[in-house]
Amino acid sequence: MTADETRMKASFIQWDIPSKKQENLNPTAEYGYAARLDPKHIALTALEDAAEAIWHGKEFDYYEAEDPLNLKKYAKNDGLLYETVTIDRKILIKILDNMDSDFIRFKVSTDAPFRLLGEIGETPAGAVIAPRIDCKEEEE
């Protein structure tokens, strides 16, 4: 693994932190044992096995950015596909900018509203991003 890949992995997992303030990844995130949930609870980001679990909708561990030692479970719920979701463009771009794969896969479903899977070097990198919910007023 190159130094560039190491920096990209740290930036991918810590997408919400300015690059100058990012720290080295803790082993839980670096080796794919758990995903990281940002402080605003918008996106889960993961590498290796945790990224694959996100993509396949399997149960996986995650931790909140403020408390990396307190692991929680994210469980898949069966659900139908949505027709559309609305994702914060800036968050999506920050996450995608830290991947170097030629192609990125996307899924939209009720169990994890927006999932993506790509690579950093040869390491799987995945994320779940919470959508903005647009409520329609019911017609009378």
N, C-alpha and C positions, 0 to 999 in steps of 0.2 A: 504494500500500500504506500502510495506517495504522500508527501506532505500536503499537496493540493487536495487529495482525497480526504485526508484527515480533517483539514479545515472545512471542506465542503460538508462532511458529515456533521461536524459541530454546528455549522451554520444551518444545516437542514433541521436538525433536532431543535436548535435554539433560534428558530426563525424570527421570533418576536424580540430578540435581544440584539442591540446594535453590535456589529462585529467586534469592535474594540473592547466591549464589555463581556463577550462570551468567554466561558471557561472551558477547560478540557471536559469532555464527556465523562460522566460517571460510567463505570463498567456495565451497569444494568442497561443503559441505553446503548453504549458502544458495541456491546456484543449481542444485542438483540434479545435480551431477556425481558424487556418491558418497553412500552411506549412512554412518551412524555406528553403530558397535558399542560398547555400553556396556562398562565394565571387567569386569563379571561374565559377559559374553558371553551375555546373556539376550535382548536385543532389538536389532534393527537398525532405525533410524528414518531416513526420507529425505523429501525434498521434490522437486517438479517431476519431471524425467525419471527420476531414481533411484527415486522412489515408484512411478511407472508401471511400471518394470522389475520392482520387487518384486511388484507386483500380477499382472503377466502371466507371472511366473516366468522372466524373461529374465536372462541373465548381467549383473551390474552390479558396479561398484567399491564398496568400502566401506573404512573406516579404523577403527582402534581408537581409543578416546577418548584414550588416553595418547600416541598417535603419529599425529596427523592427516596427516602427510606420507607415511606408508607405506601406499599403497593396495594392496589385495588384491582378488581376484576372488571373487565368490559365483556359483557356477554352478548352474543348474537341473538336477536329476536327474529323470528320468521316474519317476512313482510312482502308486500307487493311493490313493484317498481313505481316510482313517481314519474309523472310526465316531465316536470321541470323542478329545478331548485335554483335558488339564488345564492351565489357564493361571493364573498368579499374578494374582489379582484386583486387588491394589494396583498392579501394574505396568500392567495393562490400563486401570485407571481413570486413572492419571497420564497415559498416552498419550492416551486419549480426551478427557480434560479440556482438552487443549490443541488440540483441533480444534473448529471452529465450524460444520461442515456439519450439515445436518438429518439426513442419512443416512450410515451407514458400511457399507461392504461388507466381508465376511469370507470367507476361503477356508481350508480345512483340507486339506492333502495331505502326502505323504511328502517332497516336495522342499523344502518350507518349511512346517513343521508348522502354523503359524497366521499368516496374512497378513491385513492390513486396509488399506483405502484410504478416505480421506475427503478433506476439504479444510480449509485455513486461508485464509479469504477465498476467492479463486479459485485458489489454489495447491494442486495435489495433494499430499497428505501420506500416506505409507504406512509400514508397519512390518511386521517379522517378529518374532514372539515365540517363544522356545523353550518347549515345554511341559514340564511335570513328567511324567516317565515312571512310570507305575504298573505294576510287574511283578507278574504273577499267578503264584502258585506252581503248578507243574504237578501235576495229580492223578495219583496212583499207581494 
